[in-house]
Amino acid sequence: MDEDGNPKKINTAQFVQRFIFLLLILAIGIAMFVIGVLNLDNCGNDDMRLVPVYLVGAGALNILSAILQLLAIFTVLCWARNCLSDTSMAIEVGMVSWFMGIIAVFTVIFFVFGSIFVFL
């Protein structure tokens, strides 16, 4: 319930779309990770030996990012159903946002260094 005693409203269609999108991102991250792990020792070309390592790292970051975003979605859903207080929801979403910022910085750095190693 909000301040006026009305039930909290969420856009269910938007949450379902985000959930499906995050599941797709999670599947891509898992695929990247698995392909990288399976090919760590199979890269015969010395110039491309770091591609599987890049896939493992980028896949792990995608998986972690998707899981944290799913956690944020479920936190908001739980708050809308009055499972969490406003303060608890704000703290949890704030923590997830902070970790997402750190992951975003590592993702950009990993992308730049991975592109340098793969293409140069």
Sequence and secondary structure as in RCSB ss.txt:
>XXXX:A:sequence
MDEDGNPKKINTAQFVQRFIFLLLILAIGIAMFVIGVLNLDNCGNDDMRLVPVYLVGAGALNILSAILQLLAIFT
VLCWARNCLSDTSMAIEVGMVSWFMGIIAVFTVIFFVFGSIFVFL
>XXXX:A:secstr
  TTS      HHHHHHHHHHHHHHHHHHHHHHHHHHHTTTT   GGGTTHHHHHHHHHHHHHHHHHHHHHHHHH
HHHHHTTSS HHHHHHHHHHHHHHHHHHHHHHHHHHHHHHHHHH 
